[in-house]
Each structure stands twice: as C-alpha cells, then as structure tokens.
Amino acid sequence: MESGIDAPVSGLRLVCDEPFRIFFPLGIACGLIGVSHWMFYQVGWTEQYSCFYHGLVQIQGFQTCFVVGFLMTALPKFLETSGARPYELFLNFGLVLSSLIGLMIGNWTVAELSFVALILHTVLFAARRFRRRKDMPPDEFVFIPFGLLCALAGGTMLLGRAAVETGRRLVEQGMMLFLIMAVGGFLAPRLLGWPRAPEGQARRTRMILYLLTGGLLLLSFAVESVASGPAGRLLRAGVMSLYFFGALRVHRLPRRKMWHVRLLYLSLYLVLSGLWLSGLFPDYEVVALHVTFVGGFSLLTLCIGARVVVSHCGFESLWERNIAAVVILGVCFLAALGLRVGADLYPDAYFLLLALAAGFWVAGAAVWGGYFAPKMRGVGTSES
C-alpha cells in the first residue's frame, strides 16, 4: 500500500509519463466553453457573439489540448526517451489556460502570445527528446513539424495583427490537417484493421513523397491568400485526397465492425468533404468548413482520443466491442453538423439552429468526457 507521501509522487510521475491524462479533460472543458458561446447568446446570457472567439477556442483550446497531450505522451515512447518533466507539463498546461482566459476576456495579445509560447515550448520538448532518441518515430510523423510550423506562423500573424485571415487559416486548418496526416496516417490503418505495408518498403521514396505533399499543402495557403481563394482551397482538398486515397487508401472499408471504428472511418471522409465543398462553393465556405471541423476534426480527435485512453489506462478490450459513449458522441456530433449546415440554409432561424447544434455538440462531448475522464485517473485494472 502506498503511503500518503508516496501517492502524490506516483500520481505526478504517471501524469508526466502520460500527459494526455490532464490535457484531454482540459480539452473537453475548452470545447464546452467554446461551443456553449452560441447557446449563451441565444438565451440572452451574453449580448454579443464572436465567430473569431468561437473558432480560436475550439482550435487553440479543444484541439490543441488533444494535440499537445498526444505528442507529449507519444513522442517519448516512440523515441524511447524520458517522459515530460514536471515543469514542462505544468508550463504547457498553464499556457493553454492563459490562452483560453485571454480569449474569454477578449485580450487577443495574451491569447496569441500564450498560444505561440505553447507551440514553441512543445517544439523544444520534441527537439530535446529527438536529440536523445534511441529509436526513430513513424515515417508519418514527418508531418508534425509542418503542423507546428503552421500553428507558430499563424499564431504569430494573429499576434501581430498582420495577415489575420491567413494566420487564422494556418491555425484553424493547417495545424490540424498536418497533425491528421501524421497521427491519423499512422493510427488509422491500424485501428481500421487494414494490412500494414512491409517495414522499410521504399522508405526513401515514401519520405520524399511525404515531404512533397507537405510542401504542396503549405503552398495551398499561399495560393489562397495571394492568388485565388477557391483555387487554394481546391489545391488543399486535392492534396489531402491524394494522401488519404494514395497513402492511407481510405477507399477500403474498415475490417473492424464496431461503431466507433465506423465513426472514425466516416470522419476521414468528412474532413475531405468539407475541404472540397469549400473550394467548389465559395459562397458557402464557412458552412462547408464546418463539415471538416465538426464532422471531421472533432469526431476524429475524440475517436482517436478514446483509443489512447483505453490502450493506456487498462481498458484495452473496450476497443473490441461497441463503446456506447463513442456511439452517442457520433450521433450527437452528426446531429450538430446537420443543424449547423441547416443554419445557413434557413437564415430566419440561424441563431436558433446554431444554439441547437451547439447543444448537441456539448451533449456528445460531455458524454465522452463523463465516460473517459474517470478512466484517466489511474492505470486501470477493471473494465466496464
């Protein structure tokens, strides 16, 4: 039995080894705050609304918490180096909170300065461990530096009030698309039950293609900003489609029949659908991108997040049967997506439909958090 002195130390060590245990719940809290904005406005609890605030809280809060939690957990394990030190853990946690508070009080300088500092420190965290590595990360992780570069460049643009729209696109789309290519590119084939490519098969050629793909995706943001918005968005959709169908081969159906696996598979197509729709129908760019944000980014993040929790916390067999919380999450998020699309199609009920969409999103995220957050408190020896 652990003493009262040893238990907190062991708990801190566990969280340092697996930082997702505090960042995933914080991410859910950020998501609830960012989406509830529309509910509060509809019922009159707030007098103003801000799409800018909502979008940045969702990306710099909700999504970034899952990104940072995953990277701080996975990179040391793949590189076979030490886990996070307490100061690294608490610094990143504090920077997320600082960015969130800055957004909530309307202080964009504090918000973006904290976000840029968070990304810089995460880069330093990764670089320290890469120098001391005993093994190499998966090839797909070559996209991680691209994603962090988008976050850093976009956050800096927002901080300096220069090229704000470009900065917003780099943060809200660029960071997540590259992270999906990295993390989703590695995990999705394994979770969907697709056969793995032989190790070492044409590795040099694959890495060159990955780097070219990353360069083209970056180019799409430049084209969108300085030449043609639709052309840039179509280039982005084309690059992501080539990667999804060429490298991941998403045209194959998942071999696993559980509903959370099917939702993961669906989320990949919704990422692509929103990108194509935003390029093909420029007048509906915002609502089209919500197909990518709500059905793609959010659903994909929490499906992979569920996998991380069950595999690290002693609930592995849950992945082999339907997880009710993830099924409820999927139903709620798809309902939220339908209502969000409907808001643009029925402008007379715009804010009501936004509030209803927000309600379904909040319900799904709350169920996910209520089910998985308790499982993150310890190693886990029982299953339910």
Rosetta blueprint (number, residue, H / E / L):
1 M L
2 E L
3 S L
4 G L
5 I L
6 D H
7 A H
8 P H
9 V H
10 S H
11 G H
12 L H
13 R H
14 L H
15 V H
16 C H
17 D H
18 E L
19 P L
20 F H
21 R H
22 I H
23 F H
24 F H
25 P H
26 L H
27 G H
28 I H
29 A H
30 C H
31 G H
32 L H
33 I H
34 G H
35 V H
36 S H
37 H H
38 W H
39 M H
40 F H
41 Y H
42 Q H
43 V H
44 G L
45 W L
46 T L
47 E L
48 Q L
49 Y L
50 S L
51 C H
52 F H
53 Y H
54 H H
55 G H
56 L H
57 V H
58 Q H
59 I H
60 Q H
61 G H
62 F H
63 Q H
64 T H
65 C H
66 F H
67 V H
68 V H
69 G H
70 F H
71 L H
72 M H
73 T H
74 A H
75 L H
76 P H
77 K H
78 F H
79 L H
80 E L
81 T L
82 S L
83 G L
84 A L
85 R L
86 P H
87 Y H
88 E H
89 L H
90 F H
91 L H
92 N H
93 F H
94 G H
95 L H
96 V H
97 L H
98 S H
99 S H
100 L H
101 I H
102 G H
103 L H
104 M H
105 I L
106 G L
107 N L
108 W H
109 T H
110 V H
111 A H
112 E H
113 L H
114 S H
115 F H
116 V H
117 A H
118 L H
119 I H
120 L H
121 H H
122 T H
123 V H
124 L H
125 F H
126 A H
127 A H
128 R H
129 R H
130 F H
131 R H
132 R L
133 R L
134 K L
135 D L
136 M L
137 P L
138 P L
139 D H
140 E H
141 F H
142 V H
143 F H
144 I H
145 P H
146 F H
147 G H
148 L H
149 L H
150 C H
151 A H
152 L H
153 A H
154 G H
155 G H
156 T H
157 M H
158 L H
159 L H
160 G L
161 R L
162 A L
163 A L
164 V H
165 E H
166 T H
167 G H
168 R H
169 R H
170 L H
171 V H
172 E H
173 Q H
174 G H
175 M H
176 M H
177 L H
178 F H
179 L H
180 I H
181 M H
182 A H
183 V H
184 G H
185 G H
186 F H
187 L H
188 A H
189 P H
190 R H
191 L H
192 L L
193 G L
194 W L
195 P L
196 R L
197 A L
198 P L
199 E L
200 G L
201 Q L
202 A L
203 R H
204 R H
205 T H
206 R H
207 M H
208 I H
209 L H
210 Y H
211 L H
212 L H
213 T H
214 G H
215 G H
216 L H
217 L H
218 L H
219 L H
220 S H
221 F H
222 A H
223 V H
224 E H
225 S H
226 V H
227 A L
228 S L
229 G H
230 P H
231 A H
232 G H
233 R H
234 L H
235 L H
236 R H
237 A H
238 G H
239 V H
240 M H
241 S H
242 L H
243 Y H
244 F H
245 F H
246 G H
247 A H
248 L H
249 R L
250 V L
251 H L
252 R L
253 L L
254 P L
255 R L
256 R L
257 K L
258 M L
259 W H
260 H H
261 V H
262 R H
263 L H
264 L H
265 Y H
266 L H
267 S H
268 L H
269 Y H
270 L H
271 V H
272 L H
273 S H
274 G H
275 L H
276 W H
277 L H
278 S H
279 G H
280 L H
281 F L
282 P H
283 D H
284 Y H
285 E H
286 V H
287 V H
288 A H
289 L H
290 H H
291 V H
292 T H
293 F H
294 V H
295 G H
296 G H
297 F H
298 S H
299 L H
300 L H
301 T H
302 L H
303 C H
304 I H
305 G H
306 A H
307 R H
308 V H
309 V H
310 V H
311 S H
312 H H
313 C L
314 G L
315 F L
316 E H
317 S H
318 L H
319 W H
320 E H
321 R L
322 N L
323 I L
324 A H
325 A H
326 V H
327 V H
328 I H
329 L H
330 G H
331 V H
332 C H
333 F H
334 L H
335 A H
336 A H
337 L H
338 G H
339 L H
340 R H
341 V H
342 G H
343 A H
344 D H
345 L H
346 Y L
347 P H
348 D H
349 A H
350 Y H
351 F H
352 L H
353 L H
354 L H
355 A H
356 L H
357 A H
358 A H
359 G H
360 F H
361 W H
362 V H
363 A H
364 G H
365 A H
366 A H
367 V H
368 W H
369 G H
370 G H
371 Y H
372 F H
373 A H
374 P H
375 K H
376 M H
377 R L
378 G L
379 V L
380 G L
381 T L
382 S L
383 E L
384 S L
